[in-house]
Amino acid sequence: MWDELSPSLVSGHRFPVEIISHCVWLYFRFTLSFRDVEEMMATRGVAVTYESIREWCLSSVGSTPGGSAPAARAPATLASR
């Protein structure tokens, strides 16, 4: 059983690469918090913690060319007068 699952699993992680990449994509593509992504995955039947998502996102930033985040996340603040 593990032999057929091993190609899609990332070394050291218990989730398939498709789940990890989808969580990272959701976080960086949309203005979501880690807990928002956790909640969205729970509605799809995937029990993953926001801490795992945070670790995946932090590790994916280091793997991009240049070592920077794909897009700068602007803080959510009200416009000043």
C-alpha positions in Angstrom: 0.0 0.0 0.0 2.8 2.5 0.9 4.5 1.8 -2.4 1.7 3.2 -4.4 1.3 6.2 -2.2 4.9 7.2 -1.9 5.4 9.0 -5.2 2.7 11.6 -4.3 3.9 12.1 -0.8 6.5 14.8 0.1 9.4 13.5 2.1 8.7 14.1 5.8 5.1 15.1 5.4 1.9 13.1 5.9 -0.1 14.8 3.2 0.1 14.4 -0.5 1.9 17.1 -2.5 -1.5 18.0 -4.1 -2.9 19.0 -0.7 0.2 20.9 0.4 0.5 22.8 -2.9 -3.3 23.7 -2.9 -3.0 25.1 0.7 0.0 27.2 -0.2 -1.7 28.4 -3.4 -4.8 29.4 -1.5 -2.8 31.4 1.0 -0.7 33.3 -1.5 -3.3 33.7 -4.2 -6.1 35.1 -2.1 -6.0 37.3 1.0 -6.6 34.5 3.5 -5.2 33.7 6.9 -3.8 30.3 7.8 -6.9 29.6 9.8 -9.1 30.5 6.8 -7.2 28.0 4.7 -7.5 25.4 7.5 -11.3 26.0 7.6 -11.6 25.7 3.8 -9.7 22.4 3.8 -11.9 21.2 6.7 -15.0 21.8 4.5 -13.4 19.6 1.9 -12.8 16.8 4.5 -9.1 17.4 5.0 -8.1 17.7 8.7 -5.0 19.9 8.6 -3.9 22.5 11.2 -3.1 26.1 10.5 0.4 25.5 11.9 1.1 22.9 9.2 -0.1 25.4 6.6 2.1 28.1 8.1 5.1 25.8 7.9 4.4 24.8 4.3 4.1 28.5 3.3 7.3 29.5 5.1 9.2 26.6 3.5 7.8 27.4 0.0 9.0 31.0 0.2 12.6 29.8 0.6 12.2 27.5 -2.5 11.3 30.3 -4.9 13.9 31.9 -7.1 15.5 34.7 -5.2 14.1 33.4 -1.9 11.4 36.0 -1.7 7.6 35.6 -1.4 5.7 35.3 -4.7 3.7 38.5 -3.9 4.0 41.0 -1.2 1.1 40.8 1.2 -0.2 44.3 2.1 -1.4 44.7 5.7 -5.2 45.1 6.0 -5.6 48.6 7.3 -8.1 51.3 6.8 -7.2 54.1 4.5 -5.9 57.2 6.4 -7.6 60.5 6.0 
